[in-house]
Amino acid sequence: MSANTGDTVIPNFSNRNESSTPNGRVEPIILSLEQNQRIANTTSFRELSSLRRELLDISGITRLKRAGELAPLAVLVNMIHDRLIRQSVELSVRKLEELGLGRPPVPYAFLLFGSGGRQEQALVSDQDNGLVYQLPPHLNKGEREEVHKYFHLFGASIVQGLEEAGYPPCHGNVTCVHNRWRGSIEQWIALYDDWRNNPTWENARYLLLAGDARVLTGDASIFAPVEAHYYQQLINNPLLLSRLASNTLYHRVPLGWFGRITTEVQGRYRGAINLKNGVYLPFVNCVRHYALACGVRATTTLERAAALREKGIWPEEFSRSVEHHFRQLLGLRLLPPLHWQDEQYLSNSYIKLSELPKETLSTIKAAMKLALLLQKMTAKLPHGNL
């Protein structure tokens, strides 16, 4: 896949005078063909980093604190991330060409996991990615080794380049520089089998991560057999789904007795809540678990919830409520950089309740109650085909 080159609606965070309305809303504007081409025309990761800061400049949303105002921007932010990351992969290809290693010798697919795979990245985001490639059967052992070596260098270049562009590697080392997240179709399938046969806590986490895999660039057909094998593993496998449930329900929702939100009581995040771990991830994890149990092949949380509604697994009203509250959460995830401005990745998860209007606090509390209900439903979910 290549980056789209037509006009695309994205927010211009860096120009409030043109994009802000009297009521404080930021309206998306058209990214001109010239502006759009700026990403495609970058020749270095440093240049891409500068462009990322410009396109995702937070100054334009300082007046927005209500979830309803922020929600539409979340989709547009992820469009920007996709374009920037896709260009990083292309720059890595060019880098290897300049080193005399040529272009990728066999078809490949570059994967995003986590929030990137789900198209749910916040303004500040790390990288979770992988590489899968096709080894033609006619290659001898030496030729196969050369292909493996190329993709090792390719993966290292991508991860290093993304870090320079402003996307640090995730703490769990889910990046294509590591052998676990880079390999041939056959290697990926064998890896999934190993995780299935040995569902330790860590392997169960990897299996859930694999459920969010999305091809961002390259040949999507290369990943198709790996994806098909992944879902086949879960069919009629109640023991595996049951094992995955403990990981799914790991995060605690910080809502105490009488519906009072429990904030951090000490440290630099005192008075704040971890929006990511306490509200957003419980939604993500429970919706994903239901989707996997029902054979839903979708990677975004909203697509999964919609599919569960269309299949009749969830009642119309309940599913619509989940979708509505999740959209609000995606918008609220854009706020942490405004609250801390310390460029620390951990801060990207916390929001200060004291800086939110009552309407938004009510939105968060309602989302927490729904997250708790989702966790209760998931814990009682019969593991098997529904």
C-alpha positions, 0 to 999 in steps of 0.5 A: 500500500502507498500513502493516499495522495488526494485531499484528506480532511485532517485537523490543523492543530497549529492554526486556531484562528482558521480552525476554531469557531466562536464556541471553542470547537476546532473544525477540521480543514482540508489538507491540501495536496501540497501539504499532503505531499510534504509527508511523502516528500520527506527525505529524512527521519529528522524532517519527518519528526519536525513535520509530526510535531507540526501536524500534531501541534496541541496548541489548537485544542487547549480550549477543548475539554469536553469529550464530544468536542474532542472525539471527532479529532481522534479519528483524524489524529490516527490518519496522520499517524498512519501517514507518518509511519507509512512514510517511515517504512518507505524511508527505511527502504530508501536507506537500505537502497543507499547502503547497496542492499536494494529493495525488499527481495520478497513480498512483505507486510508491515504490521501495527499492533496495539493502539496503532493496529486498532487505529486508536493512537493518542497524540503521543504514541509509541511503536508496536509493529512487526514484519511478515514476509514470503519465502519462495519455496525454490530458495536454497538455504543460503538464499533464505538466510540472505532474505532473513538478514535483509529483513533483520536490517530492515526491521532495525532501520524501521524501529530506529527511524520511527524512534527518531521521528518521535515514536519510541519503542514500546516497553514490551519490545513489540517491534520488528527489530526483535525476532519474535515480531519479524519472520516468514509466514511459516515462522509466524504460524509456528510462533502462534502455535507455540503461544497457543500450546503454552498459554503462559501469562506472557504468551496469552498477552502476545495472543491478544496483541496478535488480535489487533494486528493490522497491515499498514503497508506492503502486501496485505495478502502476505499476512492473510494466511497468518491471520486465518491461522490465528482465528482458526486457533480460537474456534472451538477452543474454550480452554484457550479463550478462558486462559485469555480472559484473565489477561483481559480482566487484568486492569482495575476500573478506579470507581469506588463505593457510591460511584466516586472516582478514585484518583492517585493519592500521592506522587506527581500524578496525585489527583489524576486518573490513569485514563488508559489503564483505568477506563480505555483498556477495560473497554478495549480488552472486553470488546476484543474478547467478545469479538474473538469468542464470536469469530469477529475479524475486525481490529478496531474496537468500534468495528468489533462492537458494531459487529457484535450488534449486527450478529445479535450478540449484544442488544442494539441499545447496549452496543450503541452505548458502548460505541458512544462512550468509547468514542468519547474516551478516544477524544479524552485520550488527546488531553494528557499532553495538555495537562502535563507538557513534560514529554514523558510517555507515562504522562500520556495516560493520566488526566487531571480531574480538576481541569475538566468541566463537570460534563466531562467528569460525568462522561468519565464516570458513566464510561467507568460504570459501563467498563465495570459492566463489560468486565462482569459480562466478560467474566461470565462469558461462556467460552466457545462459539456463541 
